């Protein structure tokens, strides 16, 4: 196999950016071009023939493609309380799957948590090596401690005026019926939703369970048509929520605004 030629690679990424590599002549986005270039680089490296991405035939072209074709990131639309209620109504109350997903949805919505933050929670402090936080259930709500890129932070989640939409009640129900007292907060469920997976490397729910960065109202419509979709929706939790209140009492008033399901 011949060594990689930066000029040929440059012609290829130019064709990708111009759309001549596809049948409908649709130009590839900058992120797609960069991903394909990274794939080529990795493939050549595995064959023992590294590709120099700093070569002028590649670096200059990529700089021009970014300047000409780059677009600002699209802001994803956050879900509304009505959309959240529609998702909750599709979940089975008699299965551990439904109880877990209900708790994840309500906690993610009320706290504005990322999906990785939700699946990284433990029942209490310092219970697992891969834990990214824990919860403390209090009389007026719960306190979620999280470890992020910039350090530790705390999120207050208050109780709702309705148990049907209360994240604290949903979490308490999940913990009680799933008999979880130690370790990861949200776990895999097996046996048609009747049992927890054994403790192991795949116990904790993975953020790769979902590919979408935020919940969207369209997911609620999909969820109404296919109940099995609800488990996928439950982890799409890197959502944009209303501004977080500064106090527990303010959070309680905020959660009270979520309407109860019909």
C-alpha positions as CSV (number, residue, x, y, z in Angstrom):
1,X,0.0,0.0,0.0
2,X,1.3,3.4,-1.0
3,X,1.9,6.0,1.8
4,X,-0.8,8.6,2.2
5,X,-0.5,11.6,-0.2
6,X,-1.6,14.9,1.5
7,X,-2.5,16.3,-1.9
8,X,-4.9,13.4,-2.6
9,X,-6.4,13.7,0.8
10,X,-6.8,17.5,0.3
11,X,-8.7,16.8,-3.0
12,X,-10.9,14.4,-1.1
13,X,-11.9,16.8,1.7
14,X,-12.5,19.5,-0.9
15,X,-14.9,17.2,-2.7
16,X,-16.6,16.5,0.6
17,X,-17.1,20.2,1.3
18,X,-18.3,20.9,-2.2
19,X,-20.8,18.0,-2.3
20,X,-19.3,16.1,-5.3
21,X,-18.8,12.9,-3.3
22,X,-22.6,12.4,-2.8
23,X,-25.2,11.6,-5.4
24,X,-27.4,14.6,-4.5
25,X,-24.5,16.9,-4.5
26,X,-25.2,18.0,-0.9
27,X,-22.1,19.6,0.7
28,X,-20.9,17.9,3.9
29,X,-20.8,20.0,7.1
30,X,-17.6,21.0,8.6
31,X,-18.0,18.5,11.4
32,X,-18.5,15.7,8.9
33,X,-15.4,16.7,6.9
34,X,-13.4,16.7,10.1
35,X,-14.7,13.4,11.2
36,X,-13.8,11.8,7.8
37,X,-10.4,13.3,8.0
38,X,-9.9,11.9,11.5
39,X,-11.1,8.5,10.2
40,X,-8.5,8.5,7.5
41,X,-5.8,9.6,9.9
42,X,-6.7,6.8,12.3
43,X,-6.8,4.2,9.5
44,X,-3.4,5.2,8.1
45,X,-1.9,5.1,11.6
46,X,-3.1,1.6,12.2
47,X,-1.4,0.6,8.9
48,X,1.9,2.1,10.2
49,X,1.7,5.0,7.7
50,X,0.9,8.2,9.6
51,X,-0.9,11.0,7.8
52,X,0.5,14.5,8.4
53,X,-2.6,16.7,9.0
54,X,-0.3,19.7,9.4
55,X,0.8,19.5,5.8
56,X,-0.2,22.7,3.9
57,X,-2.3,20.7,1.4
58,X,-4.5,19.6,4.3
59,X,-4.2,22.4,6.9
60,X,-4.8,25.2,4.5
61,X,-7.8,23.6,2.9
62,X,-9.3,22.8,6.3
63,X,-8.9,26.4,7.4
64,X,-10.6,27.6,4.3
65,X,-13.5,25.1,4.7
66,X,-14.0,26.2,8.3
67,X,-14.0,29.9,7.4
68,X,-16.4,29.4,4.5
69,X,-18.8,26.6,5.6
70,X,-18.7,26.9,9.4
71,X,-22.1,27.6,11.0
72,X,-23.0,28.6,14.6
73,X,-24.3,25.6,16.7
74,X,-28.0,25.2,16.5
75,X,-29.7,25.8,19.8
76,X,-31.8,22.7,20.7
77,X,-35.4,23.4,21.8
78,X,-36.0,22.5,25.5
79,X,-39.1,20.5,26.4
80,X,-42.0,22.1,28.2
81,X,-43.9,20.7,31.3
82,X,-46.6,19.5,28.9
83,X,-44.1,17.4,26.9
84,X,-42.7,16.0,30.1
85,X,-46.2,14.9,31.2
86,X,-46.8,13.2,27.8
87,X,-43.6,11.2,28.3
88,X,-44.5,10.2,31.9
89,X,-47.9,9.0,30.8
90,X,-46.3,6.4,28.5
91,X,-44.3,4.7,31.4
92,X,-45.6,1.6,33.1
93,X,-46.1,2.1,36.8
94,X,-46.0,-1.6,37.5
95,X,-42.4,-2.3,36.2
96,X,-39.0,-1.3,37.4
97,X,-38.3,0.1,34.0
98,X,-41.1,2.6,34.3
99,X,-40.3,3.6,37.8
100,X,-36.6,4.1,37.0
101,X,-37.3,6.1,33.8
102,X,-39.9,8.3,35.7
103,X,-37.4,9.1,38.4
104,X,-34.7,9.9,35.8
105,X,-37.0,12.2,33.7
106,X,-38.3,14.1,36.7
107,X,-34.9,14.5,38.3
108,X,-33.3,15.6,35.0
109,X,-36.1,18.1,34.3
110,X,-36.2,19.6,37.8
111,X,-32.5,19.9,38.3
112,X,-31.5,20.6,34.7
113,X,-29.0,17.8,34.8
114,X,-26.9,16.4,32.0
115,X,-27.5,12.8,31.1
116,X,-23.9,11.9,32.2
117,X,-24.6,13.6,35.6
118,X,-27.8,11.5,36.1
119,X,-26.3,8.1,35.4
120,X,-23.2,9.0,37.4
121,X,-25.1,9.5,40.7
122,X,-24.8,7.2,43.7
123,X,-27.2,6.7,46.5
124,X,-24.8,8.3,49.0
125,X,-21.3,9.8,49.1
126,X,-18.2,7.9,48.1
127,X,-19.9,4.6,47.4
128,X,-18.3,3.8,44.0
129,X,-15.1,4.6,42.2
130,X,-16.8,5.9,39.1
131,X,-19.5,7.9,40.9
132,X,-19.9,11.5,39.9
133,X,-22.2,12.6,42.7
134,X,-24.8,11.6,45.1
135,X,-28.3,12.6,46.5
136,X,-29.5,13.6,49.9
137,X,-33.3,13.3,50.4
138,X,-34.6,15.9,52.9
139,X,-38.0,16.9,54.3
140,X,-38.5,19.7,51.7
141,X,-36.8,18.1,48.8
142,X,-33.4,16.7,47.9
143,X,-29.8,18.0,47.5
144,X,-27.8,16.7,44.5
145,X,-24.1,17.0,44.8
146,X,-22.3,16.8,41.4
147,X,-18.7,16.7,40.2
148,X,-18.3,18.5,36.9
149,X,-15.5,19.7,34.7
150,X,-15.1,22.9,36.9
151,X,-15.4,21.2,40.2
152,X,-18.2,20.3,42.6
153,X,-21.6,21.9,42.6
154,X,-24.9,21.4,44.4
155,X,-28.4,21.4,42.9
156,X,-31.5,21.8,45.1
157,X,-34.6,20.0,43.9
158,X,-37.9,20.7,45.8
159,X,-41.0,18.6,46.2
160,X,-43.9,19.2,43.9
161,X,-47.4,19.9,45.0
162,X,-48.5,16.7,43.2
163,X,-46.9,13.3,44.0
164,X,-47.5,12.3,40.3
165,X,-44.9,14.9,39.1
166,X,-42.7,15.1,42.2
167,X,-39.1,14.1,41.4
168,X,-38.4,13.3,45.1
169,X,-41.4,11.0,45.4
170,X,-40.5,9.3,42.1
171,X,-36.9,8.7,43.3
172,X,-38.1,7.4,46.7
173,X,-40.5,5.0,45.0
174,X,-37.7,3.7,42.7
175,X,-35.3,3.2,45.6
176,X,-37.9,1.4,47.7
177,X,-39.3,-0.9,45.1
178,X,-35.9,-1.7,43.5
179,X,-34.4,-2.2,47.0
180,X,-31.4,0.0,46.3
181,X,-29.5,1.2,49.4
182,X,-26.0,1.3,48.2
183,X,-24.1,2.0,44.9
184,X,-25.3,3.4,41.6
185,X,-28.6,5.2,41.8
186,X,-29.9,4.2,38.4
187,X,-29.2,0.7,37.2
188,X,-29.9,-1.7,34.4
189,X,-33.2,-3.6,34.7
190,X,-33.5,-7.2,33.5
191,X,-36.2,-9.9,33.5
192,X,-38.8,-7.9,31.6
193,X,-38.5,-5.0,34.0
194,X,-38.8,-7.2,37.1
195,X,-35.2,-7.4,38.4
196,X,-32.0,-5.4,38.6
197,X,-28.9,-6.4,36.8
198,X,-26.2,-8.0,38.9
199,X,-23.5,-5.7,40.3
200,X,-20.7,-5.4,37.8
201,X,-19.0,-3.2,35.2
202,X,-22.3,-2.7,33.2
203,X,-24.5,-2.1,36.2
204,X,-24.7,1.7,35.9
205,X,-26.8,3.1,33.0
206,X,-24.5,4.6,30.4
207,X,-24.9,8.0,28.8
208,X,-24.3,6.3,25.5
209,X,-27.8,4.9,26.0
210,X,-28.9,8.0,24.1
211,X,-27.4,10.0,21.2
212,X,-29.5,13.1,21.5
213,X,-28.0,16.1,23.4
214,X,-31.3,17.4,24.7
215,X,-34.9,16.4,25.0
216,X,-37.2,17.8,22.3
217,X,-41.0,18.0,22.0
218,X,-40.8,15.6,19.0
219,X,-39.6,12.9,21.3
220,X,-42.8,13.1,23.3
221,X,-44.9,12.5,20.1
222,X,-42.7,9.5,19.3
223,X,-43.1,8.2,22.8
224,X,-46.9,8.3,22.5
225,X,-46.7,6.0,19.4
226,X,-44.3,3.5,20.8
227,X,-44.1,2.8,24.5
228,X,-40.7,1.1,24.2
229,X,-39.2,4.4,23.1
230,X,-39.7,5.8,26.6
231,X,-36.6,4.0,27.9
232,X,-34.5,5.8,25.3
233,X,-36.1,9.1,26.2
234,X,-35.4,8.8,29.8
235,X,-31.7,9.4,29.4
236,X,-31.9,12.4,27.0
237,X,-31.3,14.6,30.0
238,X,-28.8,17.3,29.0
239,X,-31.8,19.6,28.7
240,X,-32.2,23.3,29.1
241,X,-34.5,23.9,32.0
242,X,-35.8,27.1,33.6
243,X,-33.3,29.1,35.7
244,X,-32.6,27.3,38.9
245,X,-34.0,29.0,42.0
246,X,-31.5,30.0,44.6
247,X,-33.3,28.5,47.6
248,X,-35.1,25.2,48.4
249,X,-38.4,27.1,49.0
250,X,-38.1,28.8,45.6
251,X,-37.5,25.4,44.0
252,X,-40.6,24.0,45.7
253,X,-42.7,26.8,44.2
254,X,-41.1,26.1,40.8
255,X,-41.9,22.4,40.9
256,X,-45.5,23.2,42.0
257,X,-46.0,24.8,38.6
258,X,-45.7,21.4,36.8
259,X,-49.3,20.3,36.1
260,X,-50.4,16.9,37.3
261,X,-51.1,14.3,34.5
262,X,-54.7,14.0,33.5
